[in-house]
């Protein structure tokens, strides 16, 4: 059985019960908050999701045009635009910018693309000190861990673990009071901002027609990454565009409510280029690095609607599989339902290594129901399952369907199997292979076989009905 | 396809798609479906050559095998009459899944035609036939599990409308009611551990609600939950919506009969 185990199911089985409960409860609470605020504030939030989905799909379908427009608008604002085909090119672009200024210390705000390119490791190897300033990301960094959620990176950790980390790092004696932990991080990070030579952020949205970059945070750390540092670098996936400033209200209202159940995040920054002559603070130099890293291939595929994603994490929170398995089970930067689609696609030639991810779903559709841009995630999971099968990638525990299909297209054979099914032996083993039987029986009874009974019942009923209609 | 906006069925001559689970295990659910629909004045045709909707292979990723079965289904259910399915999941396979896997196939049109006249059982009763209240009686605390494949369709609301109208029936809401039961077809055997975790959570919430009966429109969910519940000490009685509607009718008749006689 062990060899037939799906990696995500195995991970969940071995997961520490405390972690599982933390992930489950935190995710479920996130889902409840989202629902409360969306349905409390709007008469028809689903209509908003559909419009936002159409808007982002429009961007995806016209990405070439909007990217050109965005580049143009950004340049007009004095921003230097870079194009990176893959993660390595993006990391190198960052390093080149820093070296040109002799910069040795980088402070960075939360950015999933920089996780994707493994920027921090790359910079460390090249002599640049790169410090995460989002509290969760900071803890992940000092623990040598990885985020397990795209919005709540340390959803898998409890306060006692964090207190031990802080003690180990010399940030004070053991204290697991969240307020104390936060204050200590604040004191430590504040100093680092002033020592930094450059700040790096992601972008929640890049507006094509205005060249404006929008950042949302709750800790205000992205502002600190930009205010005292002379260089601002924003690393952005090419799909992060919206056409106009006027599209932002819809997207921002949906993003915060979907992500954290807030009307707006505590900080929403609209960055319109580098510091103007009359402004006292802000970077003298600003760069935007547009990262492809497999997105063009996704764009060319029948799964391109996944590029609508605005990284709110609502699909993770609502997903019953994520709640049981936690984010690390997905072995990739993007976990949960969106990750089960996006990660194998972005893997490119390494698709087979992550082809099990789209299998990790009961196809319940809760992800689609909460998605602020209405991505049909279950459909995309199914497309990827079909692709994996066509490419001949083995899937542990999946019953073969060829013989079943032959039976289900031969009514005679089907009826014979129904009749003879009481002795389950006559059901071809490939239809319900022994492994599947075992997997079912490990936790559930199978109902008594009733094959053919309904058909016989219906014949009797028809005969009785005919008899009452035409009494002899 | 917008299920909320479709016209009423062409006729009350119904083709019954019993589903492979009812064909193999849950004959009483198919029988109850027939009795309920006949009570509503429908004539039922059960095409004997029917097998399965093709969903197992579709979900397992073997679309080539699935398409063969779907083509067989389309042939078996040809005609103009509405097709009624006592399963949200199999119905969704016809009006959503099949369209997805036939996107680039030359016979997509035939699939679409079948999709347009295929109805999930409760949706057919409420929105197809316009029946919004159910006669009869069912004095029990009932937990309704909305099957996941009815998300975004009118079926969940239709089922609730019927249940709420039944004399004596008390609906008991339960925690995380919108969550999946953990069945998911082959998911239940390829991810047995996660599937079990999801099922147990569902059963615990239902037990905490004090429900005496668990009802749903999908025998997939109920086979999974029932199979797990069989190994627990306290289990609710498990019924498909069609069975509950039939039993309510019978109880209503039984109750009315003596009073009629007394008059």
Interface residues (C-beta under 8 A of the other chain):
Chain A: X6 X8 X9 X10 X12 X13 X28 X320 X321 X324 X325 X359 X360 X361 X362 X363 X364 X365 X366 X368 X369 X379 X382 X383 X385 X386 X388 X389 X390 X395 X396 X397 X398 X399 X400 X401 X402 X404 X405 X407 X408 X409 X411 X414 X415 X418 X421 X435 X436 X439 X440 X442 X443 X444 X445 X446 X447 X448 X449 X450 X451 X453 X454 X455 X457 X458 X461
Chain B: X18 X20 X22 X23 X24 X25 X26 X27 X30 X31 X34 X46 X48 X49 X50 X51 X52 X54 X56 X57 X58 X59 X60 X61 X62 X63 X64 X65 X66 X68 X69 X71 X72 X76 X97 X100 X101 X148 X149 X151 X152 X176 X178 X179 X180 X182 X183 X184 X185 X186 X187 X188 X189 X190 X191 X192 X193 X194 X195 X196 X197 X198 X199 X201 X223 X224 X226 X227 X228 X230 X231
